[in-house]
Amino acid sequence: MSLRITPLTDPAHGPHGRRLAWLASDADSIPAGAAFLRLLDGGQEHLAELDLRVHPAERRKGVGSRLLDTAVVTARDNARRRVVAQAEAGSPGDHFLAARGFRKVLTFRYTRLAMADVDTTVLAGIVERPHPGYRLTSWQGTVPDDLARTFAASRRAMDDMPMDDAEYGTVAWDVDRVRAAAKAVEQRGDHLHTVVAVDASNGSIAGFTELVIPGNGTGDGQHYGTGVLPEHRGHGLGRWMKAESIRQAHRDYPDLGGLLTDTAESNTHMRQINDGLGYTPTHTTHQHQLDL
């Protein structure tokens, strides 16, 4: 098969990384596949994230290998030490990555909560149960100015989440970065909702959970992350915040179908929270890593 690999201009460049793209096409200029390579920074300068897709009719013709070779060369040229990619367990992509030198370093479990199955009485019982020394607050979109600094500081709650053999590094968060992340969600037309637990003794944020709702309020929302700072763990804050996030989504978006979340298979604590709140498994993916 005669293939042409064409670099594309990707408008998705941001302040904390940039993305490169290539299109594979045949001799008649018919697209056969595409690859995207995100070059990360802010504590992850060693990483490049790969998203590679080949049309089912064009598989086993060398399209994926050509795109992969192009992406790997580019990652090396940009001084990256690791290329990571995800594929559904047992899928053609899963087998493709394993056959080309990637090793499985992490397994993600994906689950969904159907909004029709939400028991608001149970949620109210969780949310209204006192958590001495803490209170809940929330906002939509960008963090309020008076909470911006402590919210950025609370992001280190994700630094020690179970990652098995994956080498993600430590993401450096500051006020500009949390505002930029919220703006990116807004610019694509979606709604970012954040619930936090506040330490009543000093007003600092002890933990957070984020949920993104599609702009039209239908389909499925996506949880972006839930974390509690190490010094505040053991008080049930994760379950408390997530229950409030679900309660708000159920109240404010009556046409929403469900909520999606993904959790590392080894993150037993968060998996137990999700299971207890009614999330059911949908599929599993593997994180693959190529050492350059």
ChimeraX attribute file (.defattr): number of C-alpha atoms within 10 A of each C-alpha:
attribute: neighborCount
match mode: 1-to-1
recipient: residues
	/A:1	10
	/A:2	10
	/A:3	19
	/A:4	20
	/A:5	18
	/A:6	13
	/A:7	14
	/A:8	13
	/A:9	11
	/A:10	12
	/A:11	9
	/A:12	11
	/A:13	13
	/A:14	12
	/A:15	11
	/A:16	15
	/A:17	15
	/A:18	16
	/A:19	18
	/A:20	19
	/A:21	19
	/A:22	21
	/A:23	19
	/A:24	22
	/A:25	19
	/A:26	16
	/A:27	10
	/A:28	9
	/A:29	10
	/A:30	12
	/A:31	17
	/A:32	21
	/A:33	21
	/A:34	23
	/A:35	23
	/A:36	21
	/A:37	24
	/A:38	21
	/A:39	24
	/A:40	19
	/A:41	16
	/A:42	14
	/A:43	14
	/A:44	18
	/A:45	18
	/A:46	18
	/A:47	24
	/A:48	30
	/A:49	19
	/A:50	24
	/A:51	16
	/A:52	21
	/A:53	18
	/A:54	20
	/A:55	12
	/A:56	10
	/A:57	8
	/A:58	15
	/A:59	15
	/A:60	11
	/A:61	14
	/A:62	14
	/A:63	24
	/A:64	24
	/A:65	16
	/A:66	15
	/A:67	24
	/A:68	21
	/A:69	11
	/A:70	16
	/A:71	25
	/A:72	19
	/A:73	12
	/A:74	16
	/A:75	23
	/A:76	14
	/A:77	9
	/A:78	14
	/A:79	14
	/A:80	20
	/A:81	14
	/A:82	21
	/A:83	23
	/A:84	24
	/A:85	20
	/A:86	21
	/A:87	21
	/A:88	16
	/A:89	16
	/A:90	11
	/A:91	11
	/A:92	12
	/A:93	19
	/A:94	20
	/A:95	14
	/A:96	15
	/A:97	23
	/A:98	14
	/A:99	10
	/A:100	11
	/A:101	12
	/A:102	20
	/A:103	18
	/A:104	20
	/A:105	16
	/A:106	20
	/A:107	23
	/A:108	22
	/A:109	18
	/A:110	19
	/A:111	21
	/A:112	22
	/A:113	22
	/A:114	16
	/A:115	20
	/A:116	12
	/A:117	10
	/A:118	17
	/A:119	13
	/A:120	14
	/A:121	10
	/A:122	12
	/A:123	18
	/A:124	13
	/A:125	12
	/A:126	18
	/A:127	19
	/A:128	10
	/A:129	9
	/A:130	11
	/A:131	14
	/A:132	9
	/A:133	12
	/A:134	19
	/A:135	17
	/A:136	19
	/A:137	13
	/A:138	18
	/A:139	13
	/A:140	15
	/A:141	17
	/A:142	18
	/A:143	19
	/A:144	13
	/A:145	10
	/A:146	8
	/A:147	14
	/A:148	18
	/A:149	17
	/A:150	17
	/A:151	24
	/A:152	19
	/A:153	17
	/A:154	21
	/A:155	23
	/A:156	19
	/A:157	19
	/A:158	17
	/A:159	16
	/A:160	11
	/A:161	14
	/A:162	15
	/A:163	18
	/A:164	14
	/A:165	13
	/A:166	17
	/A:167	15
	/A:168	15
	/A:169	13
	/A:170	13
	/A:171	16
	/A:172	16
	/A:173	16
	/A:174	17
	/A:175	16
	/A:176	12
	/A:177	15
	/A:178	17
	/A:179	16
	/A:180	16
	/A:181	16
	/A:182	19
	/A:183	16
	/A:184	14
	/A:185	18
	/A:186	16
	/A:187	9
	/A:188	10
	/A:189	13
	/A:190	19
	/A:191	20
	/A:192	25
	/A:193	22
	/A:194	25
	/A:195	23
	/A:196	30
	/A:197	25
	/A:198	22
	/A:199	17
	/A:200	14
	/A:201	8
	/A:202	8
	/A:203	13
	/A:204	18
	/A:205	27
	/A:206	26
	/A:207	27
	/A:208	26
	/A:209	24
	/A:210	21
	/A:211	23
	/A:212	23
	/A:213	23
	/A:214	18
	/A:215	15
	/A:216	12
	/A:217	17
	/A:218	14
	/A:219	13
	/A:220	19
	/A:221	24
	/A:222	17
	/A:223	21
	/A:224	15
	/A:225	16
	/A:226	22
	/A:227	24
	/A:228	25
	/A:229	19
	/A:230	14
	/A:231	8
	/A:232	16
	/A:233	14
	/A:234	9
	/A:235	13
	/A:236	13
	/A:237	25
	/A:238	22
	/A:239	20
	/A:240	24
	/A:241	28
	/A:242	27
	/A:243	24
	/A:244	23
	/A:245	22
	/A:246	21
	/A:247	20
	/A:248	14
	/A:249	21
	/A:250	20
	/A:251	10
	/A:252	11
	/A:253	15
	/A:254	12
	/A:255	14
	/A:256	21
	/A:257	17
	/A:258	22
	/A:259	22
	/A:260	20
	/A:261	22
	/A:262	23
	/A:263	21
	/A:264	21
	/A:265	19
	/A:266	16
	/A:267	15
	/A:268	12
	/A:269	10
	/A:270	19
	/A:271	20
	/A:272	12
	/A:273	17
	/A:274	23
	/A:275	14
	/A:276	11
	/A:277	19
	/A:278	16
	/A:279	22
	/A:280	16
	/A:281	16
	/A:282	12
	/A:283	13
	/A:284	18
	/A:285	20
	/A:286	23
	/A:287	22
	/A:288	23
	/A:289	26
	/A:290	19
	/A:291	12
	/A:292	12
